[in-house]
Amino acid sequence: MIKIEHLRKEYPGTIPLKDVSVEIRDGDVISVIGPSGTGKSTLLRCINQLEKPTSGRVWVNDEEITAPGCDITRVRQKMGMVFQSFNLFGHMTVIENIMLSPVKLQGASRQAAYDRGMELLRMVGLGEKAMSYPDELSGGQKQRAAIARTLAMDPDIILLDEPTSALDPTMVGEVQAVIRELAKSGKTMMIVTHEMNFARAISNRVFYMDEGGIYEEGTPEQIFEDPQREKTRRFIRRLKVLEILIRSGDFDFPGAYGEIQRYCLRNQVPFRMMQHIQLAFEELVQQTLFPGEASPDIEVGVEYSEADESCTMTVRSGGPSRNPLDRQEDLSLSVLKSAAAQASYEWREGEERPNRIVLRIAP
């Protein structure tokens, strides 16, 4: 379906894609993951020629679309794109947005385009919003309308560039549900996403991008459970284990709470458990261990297991032996015990941070 050879894209001062060669088969559902700035969105935009590659070649259905004279407008009619920012026309109703391309580009009658548009809107749960304008929709509804608009052209290939990144977390699920159903249709799909559980559930292949290309690829099980290369392993570990290192008296605690929230949302940690993680961090680390330390040396690790919905927080600190769990009962300790189902302290002589506290966070 899609063949890429030695694709390279340069911008002034940066080269997001150095050398990408890969084949994408009919019916593949591919999630493209990796750190920010590693060329994920650039790869999609080069595939549909929204960005002109600096060098390299791309074929779609045995036609080289990077060749001079290729009618890319015609090719794009079979290659839909869903953007982060919806790109709906604000002066048109939802159904008019969906009808526009079939009428203008494919010569469909307005009645046929309307009938198909309504069918697609019902499919994405927006049948009653057909006559609404985009600014009357929520972010999730706008993205579902944008997906319906893409499907109106009946593309063989669908490229989705971080389709949930601009949404409020409460709206992510509704868009993911539509994409999950779409993935069952047999269409070829590439999805740039930061939602790892979603990537794992929806894909048959995963591309991890780094170092200017596809650093590692494999099945979701291979990439998320047994990555073979070092940068992939480090990236996957960061997804599973949140690590916070406190070594300054000016440490950014509000930023740390934001990290905890993003970790919990990314790993679908239940909301109440997320509150308990933040509460345990506040009472144990910010209120108990941190105060009075001129040169703090505290390492916090949070690991959530989706398999049994358990969460462990491990806090290691330097300095002399001190067990905050062995104090007289006070307010901080009472609050900490409400957030942790179990708590233990251990002194590990000879380690860099010998004070070790392990909390099993309450569900």
Summary of the structure (lengths in Angstrom):
residues: 363
radius of gyration: 24.7
end to end distance: 46.2
largest distance: 79.6
contacts: 1138
relative contact order: 0.10
helix: 39%
strand: 27%
